[in-house]
Amino acid sequence: MKLALIPLDERPCNEYFPRALGRICDTEVITPRRNMLGQKRQVGEYEKLDTWLEEIAGHVDGLVVSIETLVHGGLIPSRITDTPLDACLKRLDVLRRIRAKHKDLSIYAFNIITRISNSNHNEEEPRYWDQYGKLLWTYSRLWYRVTQLGMSEEEAALAEVEKAIPPEIIDDYTKRRQRNHQINQDCVELVAEGAVDFLLFTQDDTSEFGFPNHEQRLLRERISELGIEDRAVVYPGADEVGMVLVARHLNRIHQVTPRFFTRYSSVRGPLIVASYEDRPIAESVKGQIYGVGGLLVDSPHDADIILFLNTPGEKQGEAPLQSMERTVDTSARNILEFVQAIRMYGEGGHVIAVADLAYCNGGDLKLVSLMEKQLDLTKLDAYGGWNTAGNTLGTVVSQAALRLLAKKQGDRPEPYRAHLEFLLLRFADDWAYQAIVRTEIGQRLVAEGIDIYRLGDQWSSVQATVQQRLPDVVGAFFERNFQGKELPGGGILSAIRLENTHLPWERLFEVGCEVILEVSEA
């Protein structure tokens, strides 16, 4: 089976992860040449993507298309470029042309409701963000509370913030949002026309109040007017969406609706609003499960997959700061019982998936330590703990759904090996890098006065340090938990290699690498 993907950008989470996940179900996920995808703020030859889509459409079972990349050249270009609206909308016509020629081809699209970052970092935003980013975020929040929620008591605060931002900057930023919102509105029309079968609008780095919330409401209203609520869905997320839609396509092709039962480590877990999101975790879970074509059920006896959610006792912390956090591992959370439950359900034949949501931007050191002591990690079907709750949930739910498909087809050696490589990639990235290696290096760099989001001249040396340190941590983890274990159909796991380890955007925030497992004869 073959599936074509235009990813959100060129980073591994968007371009490589979906390809790696596809191999779990013996599916080839084909992506465009890198010169079409650009790099960070630099736009690639994205004008060639429509031709690429039209040429490949007759040779694949489905298309998954990032509208940001098709229209703007990527996620960051969608925030910073000045392409006129008419030119952007014209880029969508390729999907209509493909539908006219390939009536039965499955076409999935996704687009991001433009975020508003609460920081003064301009690496991923218009250049004026380094001076006015936090003010614009506050302006957005107050504008929403005053104009949409009727909180007149905050009108004076809104006026004060508005005076602090030059009018031309407010005008530029709101025009960019209006352009991108109109593109989203036209994507809704594509679904109504039948040019797109299924559309996901996800919200990157959001909160409970602001411009994005207003745009979400308008999109939902139009979706309801057209009666396409089952085919155009809105929820928090971004970099995981390519994986979600790959899983959705394979579930549809195989006519499987994976049934999920959720189990939380904390009593408040379902109702906690995760950092950078706008709704309780339980609602985000529903969105991601629906995204892959699954169903949330009320009993483990009705479930194919048990989704274990490691949630904080009170509030999410930041993984690099977990030694100092006091809102995560509280009396309202019990991970000893949580890990015991993972072991018990794992012995019952369910697909077992762990979404590590206690901290954002990295795994929970205490949880992983307990899992190493009490579980056979080779029997785990999915793990994730990276970036936002939406990023983690989408990744974990997608891998779990594909593991269910692979098990239904019989665990063959190569797909099972692909599963273990992706599982170990998650531990290498989310736990080893984000919670350990990045924390170590970041503390040193900050003490030296180096900006970890703009490594500049330090990039090569920092990357070399990561390339040396990360394999040591991952190798030791492999030896403790995977080395010597037997694969289905024969073969013994003998060694692990990390290849292509790099810092893709010349910052410490994310790492790219590939996990290669070596297998010896039994």
Buried (B, 14 or more C-beta within 10 A) or exposed (E): BEBBBBBBBBBBBBBBBBBBBBBBBBBEBBBBEEEBBBBBBEBBBBEEBBEBBBEBBEEBBBBBBBBBBBBBBBBBBBBBBEBEBEEBBEBBEBBBBBBEEBEEBBBBBBBBBBBBBBBBBBBBBBEBBEBBBBBBBBBBBBBBBBEBEEBEEBEEBBEEBBEEBEEEBBEBBBEBBBBBBEBBBBBBBBBBEEBBBBBBBBBBBBBEBBBBBBBBEEBBEBBEEBEBEEBBBBBBBBBBBBBBBBBBBBBBBBEBEBBBBBBBBBEBBBEBBBBBBBBBBBBBBBBBBBBBBBBBBEEBEEBBBBBBBBBBBBBBBBBBEBEEBEBBBBEBBBBEEBBBBBBEBBEEEBBBBBBBBBBBBBBBBBBBEBBBEEBEBBEBBBBBBBBBBBBBBBBBBBBBBBBBBBBEEEBBEEBBBBBBBBBBBBBBBBBBBBBBBBBEBBEEBEEEEBBBBBBEEBBEEBBEBBBEBBBEBBBEBBEEBBBEBEBEEEBBBBBBBBEEBBBBBBBBBBBBBBBBBEBEEE
